[in-house]
């Protein structure tokens, strides 16, 4: 480390640590993220017509994303457990695939970016699981934070549209 900078998730001995947020006042926090799954035309037709062998892929993936947001601290080692107050995951069909968008909110001492990113990532993985028998060429891409608000750093909005 140079210039006196200190990594927030590393202690003085260089070990990973969870940041202590106990002194931070809770504020309303919100984050929105996306993931895109590129699919073959044949897979898109099967999804649209509800003819996949495993059932309703879009709804299964959406619910998987909601469940995953709640489990983020169990998956990402240094994430704080938060009392989430809102989770929404949408699935938008595109000409070349499906775009998942999640919005997660809480009133807490730290942000919910990781929960939003986890939601769309797992939704994309669940969709892949639902279609892998008919489209092994599917690609998960464009996983990114679109927007976040709340906390000391304020509002962030991604400068460019991704994945559409």
C-alpha atoms as an extended CHARMM CRD file, in Angstrom:
* protein
*
       164  EXT
         1         1  UNK       CA              0.0000000000        0.0000000000        0.0000000000  PROA      1               0.0000000000
         2         2  UNK       CA              1.3150000000        3.3920000000       -0.9000000000  PROA      2               0.0000000000
         3         3  UNK       CA              0.4970000000        6.9600000000        0.0360000000  PROA      3               0.0000000000
         4         4  UNK       CA             -0.9330000000        6.0290000000        3.4330000000  PROA      4               0.0000000000
         5         5  UNK       CA             -3.9610000000        4.3160000000        1.8890000000  PROA      5               0.0000000000
         6         6  UNK       CA             -5.4570000000        1.4570000000        3.8440000000  PROA      6               0.0000000000
         7         7  UNK       CA             -7.6840000000       -1.2800000000        2.4970000000  PROA      7               0.0000000000
         8         8  UNK       CA            -10.9060000000       -1.4290000000        4.4870000000  PROA      8               0.0000000000
         9         9  UNK       CA            -11.1790000000       -5.2230000000        4.4210000000  PROA      9               0.0000000000
        10        10  UNK       CA             -7.5780000000       -5.9450000000        5.4530000000  PROA      10              0.0000000000
        11        11  UNK       CA             -6.2880000000       -5.6920000000        9.0350000000  PROA      11              0.0000000000
        12        12  UNK       CA             -2.8550000000       -4.4180000000       10.1260000000  PROA      12              0.0000000000
        13        13  UNK       CA             -1.4090000000       -7.9360000000        9.6750000000  PROA      13              0.0000000000
        14        14  UNK       CA             -2.7230000000       -8.2770000000        6.1120000000  PROA      14              0.0000000000
        15        15  UNK       CA             -5.5770000000      -10.6410000000        7.0160000000  PROA      15              0.0000000000
        16        16  UNK       CA             -9.0490000000      -10.3370000000        5.5040000000  PROA      16              0.0000000000
        17        17  UNK       CA            -11.5730000000       -8.8800000000        7.9290000000  PROA      17              0.0000000000
        18        18  UNK       CA            -15.1620000000       -7.7920000000        8.0320000000  PROA      18              0.0000000000
        19        19  UNK       CA            -15.4130000000       -4.0340000000        8.4310000000  PROA      19              0.0000000000
        20        20  UNK       CA            -16.9380000000       -2.8860000000       11.7450000000  PROA      20              0.0000000000
        21        21  UNK       CA            -20.0330000000       -0.8560000000       10.8350000000  PROA      21              0.0000000000
        22        22  UNK       CA            -21.4620000000       -0.7010000000       14.3660000000  PROA      22              0.0000000000
        23        23  UNK       CA            -20.8140000000        3.0590000000       14.6680000000  PROA      23              0.0000000000
        24        24  UNK       CA            -22.4630000000        3.8860000000       11.3260000000  PROA      24              0.0000000000
        25        25  UNK       CA            -25.9760000000        5.2720000000       11.4360000000  PROA      25              0.0000000000
        26        26  UNK       CA            -28.5070000000        3.2790000000        9.4520000000  PROA      26              0.0000000000
        27        27  UNK       CA            -29.7010000000        4.9540000000        6.2530000000  PROA      27              0.0000000000
        28        28  UNK       CA            -32.0140000000        3.8020000000        3.5000000000  PROA      28              0.0000000000
        29        29  UNK       CA            -29.8990000000        1.9190000000        0.9660000000  PROA      29              0.0000000000
        30        30  UNK       CA            -30.9350000000        0.7440000000       -2.4810000000  PROA      30              0.0000000000
        31        31  UNK       CA            -29.0620000000       -0.9710000000       -5.3180000000  PROA      31              0.0000000000
        32        32  UNK       CA            -29.9970000000       -2.1440000000       -8.7980000000  PROA      32              0.0000000000
        33        33  UNK       CA            -27.9690000000       -4.6430000000      -10.8360000000  PROA      33              0.0000000000
        34        34  UNK       CA            -28.3300000000       -6.6370000000      -14.0310000000  PROA      34              0.0000000000
        35        35  UNK       CA            -27.1730000000       -9.8090000000      -15.7500000000  PROA      35              0.0000000000
        36        36  UNK       CA            -27.8060000000      -10.9160000000      -19.3240000000  PROA      36              0.0000000000
        37        37  UNK       CA            -28.0220000000      -14.5010000000      -20.5560000000  PROA      37              0.0000000000
        38        38  UNK       CA            -27.4050000000      -14.8720000000      -24.2980000000  PROA      38              0.0000000000
        39        39  UNK       CA            -29.4360000000      -17.7560000000      -25.7110000000  PROA      39              0.0000000000
        40        40  UNK       CA            -29.9580000000      -19.5560000000      -28.9920000000  PROA      40              0.0000000000
        41        41  UNK       CA            -33.0830000000      -18.7290000000      -31.0070000000  PROA      41              0.0000000000
        42        42  UNK       CA            -34.3520000000      -22.2710000000      -30.3430000000  PROA      42              0.0000000000
        43        43  UNK       CA            -34.0220000000      -21.8530000000      -26.5650000000  PROA      43              0.0000000000
        44        44  UNK       CA            -35.7940000000      -18.4900000000      -26.7130000000  PROA      44              0.0000000000
        45        45  UNK       CA            -38.7240000000      -20.1000000000      -28.5550000000  PROA      45              0.0000000000
        46        46  UNK       CA            -38.9690000000      -22.9050000000      -25.9910000000  PROA      46              0.0000000000
        47        47  UNK       CA            -38.9520000000      -20.3650000000      -23.1340000000  PROA      47              0.0000000000
        48        48  UNK       CA            -41.5630000000      -18.1610000000      -24.8080000000  PROA      48              0.0000000000
        49        49  UNK       CA            -43.8240000000      -21.1180000000      -25.5330000000  PROA      49              0.0000000000
        50        50  UNK       CA            -43.3560000000      -22.6530000000      -22.0580000000  PROA      50              0.0000000000
        51        51  UNK       CA            -42.0640000000      -25.9150000000      -23.5500000000  PROA      51              0.0000000000
        52        52  UNK       CA            -38.8400000000      -26.4040000000      -21.5870000000  PROA      52              0.0000000000
        53        53  UNK       CA            -38.5100000000      -29.8650000000      -20.0220000000  PROA      53              0.0000000000
        54        54  UNK       CA            -37.8930000000      -28.3530000000      -16.5610000000  PROA      54              0.0000000000
        55        55  UNK       CA            -40.8760000000      -25.9860000000      -16.5920000000  PROA      55              0.0000000000
        56        56  UNK       CA            -41.2160000000      -22.2010000000      -16.2820000000  PROA      56              0.0000000000
        57        57  UNK       CA            -37.6200000000      -21.0570000000      -16.5780000000  PROA      57              0.0000000000
        58        58  UNK       CA            -38.2280000000      -17.3350000000      -16.1500000000  PROA      58              0.0000000000
        59        59  UNK       CA            -40.2350000000      -17.6600000000      -12.9390000000  PROA      59              0.0000000000
        60        60  UNK       CA            -37.8800000000      -20.2600000000      -11.4840000000  PROA      60              0.0000000000
        61        61  UNK       CA            -34.8830000000      -18.0160000000      -12.2150000000  PROA      61              0.0000000000
        62        62  UNK       CA            -36.6210000000      -14.9460000000      -10.7960000000  PROA      62              0.0000000000
        63        63  UNK       CA            -37.4220000000      -16.7370000000       -7.5400000000  PROA      63              0.0000000000
        64        64  UNK       CA            -33.8670000000      -18.1140000000       -7.3390000000  PROA      64              0.0000000000
        65        65  UNK       CA            -32.5890000000      -14.5360000000       -7.5650000000  PROA      65              0.0000000000
        66        66  UNK       CA            -34.8490000000      -13.3660000000       -4.7490000000  PROA      66              0.0000000000
        67        67  UNK       CA            -33.7570000000      -16.2640000000       -2.5440000000  PROA      67              0.0000000000
        68        68  UNK       CA            -30.0840000000      -15.6470000000       -3.3560000000  PROA      68              0.0000000000
        69        69  UNK       CA            -30.2010000000      -11.9840000000       -2.3080000000  PROA      69              0.0000000000
        70        70  UNK       CA            -31.2590000000      -13.1480000000        1.1640000000  PROA      70              0.0000000000
        71        71  UNK       CA            -28.3190000000      -15.5830000000        1.3100000000  PROA      71              0.0000000000
        72        72  UNK       CA            -25.5730000000      -13.1890000000        0.1560000000  PROA      72              0.0000000000
        73        73  UNK       CA            -23.6520000000      -13.1080000000        3.5010000000  PROA      73              0.0000000000
        74        74  UNK       CA            -23.4840000000      -16.9190000000        3.3820000000  PROA      74              0.0000000000
        75        75  UNK       CA            -21.8840000000      -16.7930000000       -0.0840000000  PROA      75              0.0000000000
        76        76  UNK       CA            -19.6270000000      -13.7180000000        0.0490000000  PROA      76              0.0000000000
        77        77  UNK       CA            -17.2860000000      -14.0120000000        3.0510000000  PROA      77              0.0000000000
        78        78  UNK       CA            -17.0140000000      -10.3580000000        4.1140000000  PROA      78              0.0000000000
        79        79  UNK       CA            -20.6260000000       -9.2510000000        3.5080000000  PROA      79              0.0000000000
        80        80  UNK       CA            -22.6660000000       -8.1430000000        6.4880000000  PROA      80              0.0000000000
        81        81  UNK       CA            -26.0070000000       -9.7900000000        7.1930000000  PROA      81              0.0000000000
        82        82  UNK       CA            -28.6550000000       -7.1580000000        6.5290000000  PROA      82              0.0000000000
        83        83  UNK       CA            -32.3740000000       -6.9690000000        7.1970000000  PROA      83              0.0000000000
        84        84  UNK       CA            -33.4960000000       -6.5420000000        3.6030000000  PROA      84              0.0000000000
        85        85  UNK       CA            -36.7580000000       -4.6500000000        3.2350000000  PROA      85              0.0000000000
        86        86  UNK       CA            -37.3000000000       -5.1470000000       -0.4950000000  PROA      86              0.0000000000
        87        87  UNK       CA            -36.0990000000       -7.5010000000       -3.2280000000  PROA      87              0.0000000000
        88        88  UNK       CA            -37.3770000000       -7.4280000000       -6.7800000000  PROA      88              0.0000000000
        89        89  UNK       CA            -36.0380000000       -9.4580000000       -9.6810000000  PROA      89              0.0000000000
        90        90  UNK       CA            -37.4460000000       -9.0320000000      -13.1730000000  PROA      90              0.0000000000
        91        91  UNK       CA            -36.7860000000      -11.0880000000      -16.3000000000  PROA      91              0.0000000000
        92        92  UNK       CA            -36.9660000000       -9.2070000000      -19.5840000000  PROA      92              0.0000000000
        93        93  UNK       CA            -36.8850000000      -11.1690000000      -22.8380000000  PROA      93              0.0000000000
        94        94  UNK       CA            -34.4740000000       -9.7220000000      -25.4100000000  PROA      94              0.0000000000
        95        95  UNK       CA            -34.0020000000      -10.6090000000      -29.0650000000  PROA      95              0.0000000000
        96        96  UNK       CA            -30.8430000000      -12.5120000000      -28.1410000000  PROA      96              0.0000000000
        97        97  UNK       CA            -31.5580000000      -13.6780000000      -24.5980000000  PROA      97              0.0000000000
        98        98  UNK       CA            -32.9170000000      -12.6380000000      -21.2320000000  PROA      98              0.0000000000
        99        99  UNK       CA            -31.9820000000       -9.6390000000      -19.0780000000  PROA      99              0.0000000000
       100       100  UNK       CA            -32.4120000000       -9.9310000000      -15.3170000000  PROA      100             0.0000000000
       101       101  UNK       CA            -32.6430000000       -6.7700000000      -13.2260000000  PROA      101             0.0000000000
       102       102  UNK       CA            -32.7420000000       -6.7820000000       -9.4340000000  PROA      102             0.0000000000
       103       103  UNK       CA            -33.4440000000       -4.0070000000       -6.9920000000  PROA      103             0.0000000000
       104       104  UNK       CA            -32.6730000000       -4.5520000000       -3.3220000000  PROA      104             0.0000000000
       105       105  UNK       CA            -33.2740000000       -2.1770000000       -0.3980000000  PROA      105             0.0000000000
       106       106  UNK       CA            -32.7180000000       -1.9730000000        3.3380000000  PROA      106             0.0000000000
       107       107  UNK       CA            -32.3730000000        0.5450000000        6.1370000000  PROA      107             0.0000000000
       108       108  UNK       CA            -28.9460000000       -0.2830000000        7.4820000000  PROA      108             0.0000000000
       109       109  UNK       CA            -25.3300000000        0.6840000000        8.1270000000  PROA      109             0.0000000000
       110       110  UNK       CA            -23.9310000000       -0.6390000000        4.8280000000  PROA      110             0.0000000000
       111       111  UNK       CA            -25.0130000000       -0.9570000000        1.2130000000  PROA      111             0.0000000000
       112       112  UNK       CA            -26.8640000000       -3.6760000000       -0.6670000000  PROA      112             0.0000000000
       113       113  UNK       CA            -24.8430000000       -3.7430000000       -3.8980000000  PROA      113             0.0000000000
       114       114  UNK       CA            -23.6360000000       -7.2870000000       -3.2990000000  PROA      114             0.0000000000
       115       115  UNK       CA            -27.1760000000       -8.4980000000       -2.6430000000  PROA      115             0.0000000000
       116       116  UNK       CA            -28.3990000000       -6.9860000000       -5.9320000000  PROA      116             0.0000000000
       117       117  UNK       CA            -25.4430000000       -8.4680000000       -7.8390000000  PROA      117             0.0000000000
       118       118  UNK       CA            -25.9230000000      -11.8630000000       -6.2040000000  PROA      118             0.0000000000
       119       119  UNK       CA            -29.6240000000      -11.8380000000       -7.1070000000  PROA      119             0.0000000000
       120       120  UNK       CA            -29.0380000000      -11.3300000000      -10.8350000000  PROA      120             0.0000000000
       121       121  UNK       CA            -26.0590000000      -13.6840000000      -10.9220000000  PROA      121             0.0000000000
       122       122  UNK       CA            -28.0070000000      -16.5470000000       -9.3800000000  PROA      122             0.0000000000
       123       123  UNK       CA            -31.0750000000      -15.7850000000      -11.5110000000  PROA      123             0.0000000000
       124       124  UNK       CA            -28.8410000000      -16.0960000000      -14.5840000000  PROA      124             0.0000000000
       125       125  UNK       CA            -27.3480000000      -19.3490000000      -13.2780000000  PROA      125             0.0000000000
       126       126  UNK       CA            -30.8210000000      -20.7400000000      -12.5690000000  PROA      126             0.0000000000
       127       127  UNK       CA            -31.9300000000      -19.8910000000      -16.1100000000  PROA      127             0.0000000000
       128       128  UNK       CA            -28.8080000000      -21.6140000000      -17.4480000000  PROA      128             0.0000000000
       129       129  UNK       CA            -29.6980000000      -24.6880000000      -15.4010000000  PROA      129             0.0000000000
       130       130  UNK       CA            -33.2200000000      -24.6610000000      -16.8250000000  PROA      130             0.0000000000
       131       131  UNK       CA            -32.0690000000      -24.4500000000      -20.4710000000  PROA      131             0.0000000000
       132       132  UNK       CA            -28.7230000000      -26.2700000000      -20.4970000000  PROA      132             0.0000000000
       133       133  UNK       CA            -30.2260000000      -29.4180000000      -22.0030000000  PROA      133             0.0000000000
       134       134  UNK       CA            -31.3860000000      -27.4580000000      -25.0650000000  PROA      134             0.0000000000
       135       135  UNK       CA            -28.6790000000      -24.7400000000      -25.2780000000  PROA      135             0.0000000000
       136       136  UNK       CA            -25.2030000000      -25.5600000000      -24.0080000000  PROA      136             0.0000000000
       137       137  UNK       CA            -23.8760000000      -22.4670000000      -25.8170000000  PROA      137             0.0000000000
       138       138  UNK       CA            -25.7050000000      -20.0540000000      -23.4660000000  PROA      138             0.0000000000
       139       139  UNK       CA            -23.4930000000      -17.2880000000      -22.0770000000  PROA      139             0.0000000000
       140       140  UNK       CA            -23.9320000000      -15.2600000000      -18.8960000000  PROA      140             0.0000000000
       141       141  UNK       CA            -22.6020000000      -11.7380000000      -19.3530000000  PROA      141             0.0000000000
       142       142  UNK       CA            -22.9980000000       -8.0760000000      -18.4890000000  PROA      142             0.0000000000
       143       143  UNK       CA            -23.2730000000       -8.6150000000      -14.7440000000  PROA      143             0.0000000000
       144       144  UNK       CA            -22.9450000000       -5.1200000000      -13.3210000000  PROA      144             0.0000000000
       145       145  UNK       CA            -24.1970000000       -2.5830000000      -10.8270000000  PROA      145             0.0000000000
       146       146  UNK       CA            -26.5540000000       -0.1430000000      -12.5240000000  PROA      146             0.0000000000
       147       147  UNK       CA            -27.3170000000        2.1650000000       -9.6240000000  PROA      147             0.0000000000
       148       148  UNK       CA            -26.9790000000        2.5310000000       -5.8860000000  PROA      148             0.0000000000
       149       149  UNK       CA            -28.1110000000        5.1190000000       -3.3680000000  PROA      149             0.0000000000
       150       150  UNK       CA            -27.7340000000        5.8190000000        0.3300000000  PROA      150             0.0000000000
       151       151  UNK       CA            -24.8140000000        5.9710000000        2.6720000000  PROA      151             0.0000000000
       152       152  UNK       CA            -21.8110000000        8.2390000000        2.8330000000  PROA      152             0.0000000000
       153       153  UNK       CA            -20.8340000000        7.8470000000       -0.8230000000  PROA      153             0.0000000000
       154       154  UNK       CA            -24.2800000000        8.8970000000       -2.0600000000  PROA      154             0.0000000000
       155       155  UNK       CA            -25.7510000000        7.9880000000       -5.4270000000  PROA      155             0.0000000000
       156       156  UNK       CA            -24.0030000000        6.1410000000       -8.2390000000  PROA      156             0.0000000000
       157       157  UNK       CA            -25.4610000000        5.5500000000      -11.7050000000  PROA      157             0.0000000000
       158       158  UNK       CA            -23.7350000000        3.5250000000      -14.3960000000  PROA      158             0.0000000000
       159       159  UNK       CA            -22.7890000000        5.8150000000      -17.2830000000  PROA      159             0.0000000000
       160       160  UNK       CA            -23.6540000000        3.4630000000      -20.0940000000  PROA      160             0.0000000000
       161       161  UNK       CA            -26.3790000000        0.9550000000      -20.7720000000  PROA      161             0.0000000000
       162       162  UNK       CA            -25.0500000000       -2.5650000000      -20.6350000000  PROA      162             0.0000000000
       163       163  UNK       CA            -26.3670000000       -5.7370000000      -22.1260000000  PROA      163             0.0000000000
       164       164  UNK       CA            -29.2740000000       -4.4800000000      -24.1990000000  PROA      164             0.0000000000
